[in-house]
Amino acid sequence: MSGSLQSGSGNRTLLETARQLAPALGADVVLFEGLKEIPPFEPGDPEDAPAPVIEWRRALAASDAVLVASPEYGFSLPGTLKNAVDWVIGSGELERKAVALTASVNIAGRGKRGLKALADTLHAVSARIVGPGPIVRGPHFEEEVGALIAALVREVRAPAQAPMHGMGFVRPSGLAEAWIAAFNRGDADALAAMYAEDGAIETFESNAPRTVRGRPAIRAALAQHFVEGAPPRTIAGLFEDGEQAIVEWRNEHGSRGAAFFRVKRSEIVLERRYRA
């Protein structure tokens, strides 16, 4: 479905391109045309939902996955799209569904905040988010659309296992916040579970850089850190950009530092630490 109601929008063109490419990739793309017919959301008995909402729910229930191409409005997602998602949060048609998110843009870097807002909303139903982000209209447009469809097909056929940390599929910034909370509890087990099995920590201080790789080694290093005494940290700044979360922290002794978390499938694959 397109988050834009304009029939000739770039996002509609992206979906038409996906529909043409999909059969060769083992899928069929069916366009949902009823977004503009869905009335404003109001809580109530699911059995009493308006006819356009029932049509929307049936379309989702009948699909193996969902592909959304949506523009960014006011640094967020379009209201009509948010409204449609609100109608199915309680009824469950999107629960744990594989959902690919993208946007057709003319310049690299645009559309990211809109997709982030949409992903944040979809986390309410634990949707399995697929997609690297917006796709720039240009010579590689069809190639990137095809790659997105292929990734969505792979996710449907072989769903990724839920992360070890037990929080489900969370945004990089949410994982970073959970990391600080576990650090302040001195919980090395919970921290280690946030890293991929072959994840790594690179530490850059006044001395030579050090690297710890692999979940067991990371757990041991963190446990030793707590033995040596590690004061709680307060988040001074938290930023997210695509697959990366950046945390600026300080502690009660006046020390400051920053950590860059690169996240895939809601696991930290690389952390870079900098300390003043």
Backbone hydrogen bonds, N-H to C=O, Kabsch-Sander energy under -0.5 kcal/mol:
donor,donor_aa,acceptor,acceptor_aa,energy
3,G,69,A,-2.5
9,S,6,Q,-1.4
13,T,9,S,-2.0
14,L,10,G,-2.0
15,L,11,N,-1.9
16,E,12,R,-2.2
17,T,13,T,-2.3
18,A,14,L,-2.4
19,R,15,L,-2.3
20,Q,16,E,-1.7
21,L,17,T,-2.0
22,A,18,A,-2.2
24,A,21,L,-0.7
25,L,21,L,-0.6
25,L,22,A,-1.9
26,G,23,P,-1.4
27,A,22,A,-1.8
30,V,28,D,-0.6
31,L,29,V,-0.5
33,E,31,L,-0.6
37,E,34,G,-1.1
38,I,34,G,-0.6
38,I,35,L,-1.3
48,D,45,D,-2.0
49,A,46,P,-1.3
53,V,50,P,-0.6
54,I,50,P,-2.0
55,E,51,A,-2.3
56,W,52,P,-1.9
57,R,53,V,-2.7
58,R,54,I,-2.4
59,A,55,E,-2.1
60,L,56,W,-2.0
61,A,57,R,-2.6
62,A,58,R,-1.9
63,S,59,A,-0.5
63,S,60,L,-1.2
66,V,98,A,-2.3
68,V,100,A,-3.0
69,A,1,M,-2.1
70,S,68,V,-0.5
70,S,102,T,-2.3
73,Y,71,P,-0.5
73,Y,76,S,-2.6
76,S,73,Y,-1.5
82,K,78,P,-2.2
83,N,79,G,-2.5
84,A,80,T,-1.7
85,V,81,L,-2.2
86,D,82,K,-2.3
87,W,83,N,-1.4
88,V,84,A,-0.5
88,V,85,V,-1.4
89,I,85,V,-0.7
89,I,86,D,-0.8
90,G,86,D,-0.6
92,G,88,V,-1.5
94,L,88,V,-0.6
95,E,92,G,-1.1
96,R,125,V,-2.3
97,K,94,L,-2.0
98,A,64,D,-0.5
99,V,97,K,-0.5
99,V,128,R,-2.3
100,A,66,V,-3.1
101,L,130,V,-2.3
102,T,68,V,-2.1
105,V,103,A,-0.7
105,V,135,I,-2.3
110,R,107,I,-1.6
112,K,109,G,-0.6
115,L,111,G,-1.7
116,K,112,K,-2.4
117,A,113,R,-2.3
118,L,114,G,-1.9
119,A,115,L,-2.8
120,D,116,K,-2.6
121,T,117,A,-1.8
122,L,118,L,-2.3
123,H,119,A,-1.4
124,A,121,T,-1.5
125,V,122,L,-1.6
126,S,123,H,-1.3
127,A,122,L,-1.9
128,R,97,K,-2.3
129,I,127,A,-1.1
130,V,99,V,-2.7
133,G,101,L,-0.6
135,I,103,A,-3.5
137,R,105,V,-2.9
138,G,136,V,-0.5
141,F,138,G,-1.6
144,E,140,H,-2.4
145,V,141,F,-2.3
146,G,142,E,-2.6
147,A,143,E,-2.0
148,L,144,E,-1.9
149,I,145,V,-2.2
150,A,146,G,-2.5
151,A,147,A,-2.1
152,L,148,L,-2.1
153,V,149,I,-2.5
154,R,150,A,-2.2
155,E,151,A,-2.0
156,V,152,L,-1.9
157,R,153,V,-2.4
158,A,154,R,-2.7
165,H,193,A,-0.7
166,G,163,P,-1.3
170,V,168,G,-1.0
175,L,171,R,-2.2
176,A,172,P,-2.2
177,E,173,S,-2.1
178,A,174,G,-2.1
179,W,175,L,-2.0
180,I,176,A,-2.1
181,A,177,E,-2.0
182,A,178,A,-2.4
183,F,179,W,-2.5
184,N,180,I,-2.4
185,R,181,A,-1.0
186,G,182,A,-0.6
186,G,183,F,-1.1
187,D,182,A,-2.4
188,A,186,G,-1.1
191,L,187,D,-1.9
192,A,188,A,-2.7
193,A,189,D,-1.8
194,M,191,L,-1.5
195,Y,192,A,-1.6
196,A,268,I,-2.6
199,G,196,A,-2.3
200,A,269,V,-0.9
201,I,212,V,-2.8
202,E,271,E,-3.3
203,T,201,I,-0.5
203,T,210,R,-3.0
204,F,273,R,-2.9
205,E,203,T,-0.6
205,E,207,N,-0.5
210,R,203,T,-1.9
212,V,201,I,-2.5
214,G,199,G,-3.4
215,R,197,E,-2.1
218,I,214,G,-2.4
219,R,215,R,-2.5
220,A,216,P,-2.2
221,A,217,A,-2.3
222,L,218,I,-2.4
223,A,219,R,-2.6
224,Q,220,A,-2.2
225,H,221,A,-1.7
226,F,222,L,-1.8
227,V,223,A,-1.9
228,E,224,Q,-2.0
229,G,226,F,-0.7
234,T,250,R,-3.3
236,A,248,E,-3.2
237,G,248,E,-1.7
239,F,246,I,-2.5
241,D,244,Q,-2.9
244,Q,241,D,-1.7
245,A,261,F,-2.4
246,I,239,F,-2.7
247,V,259,A,-2.7
248,E,237,G,-2.8
249,W,257,G,-2.6
250,R,234,T,-1.8
251,N,255,S,-1.9
252,E,232,P,-0.6
254,G,251,N,-1.8
257,G,249,W,-2.1
258,A,274,Y,-2.9
259,A,247,V,-2.4
260,F,272,R,-2.6
261,F,245,A,-3.2
261,F,259,A,-0.6
262,R,260,F,-0.6
262,R,270,L,-3.1
263,V,243,E,-3.5
263,V,261,F,-0.6
264,K,267,E,-2.5
267,E,264,K,-1.6
268,I,194,M,-3.1
269,V,262,R,-2.7
269,V,267,E,-0.7
270,L,262,R,-1.3
271,E,200,A,-2.3
272,R,260,F,-2.2
273,R,202,E,-3.1
273,R,271,E,-0.5
274,Y,258,A,-3.0
275,R,204,F,-1.3
276,A,256,R,-2.4
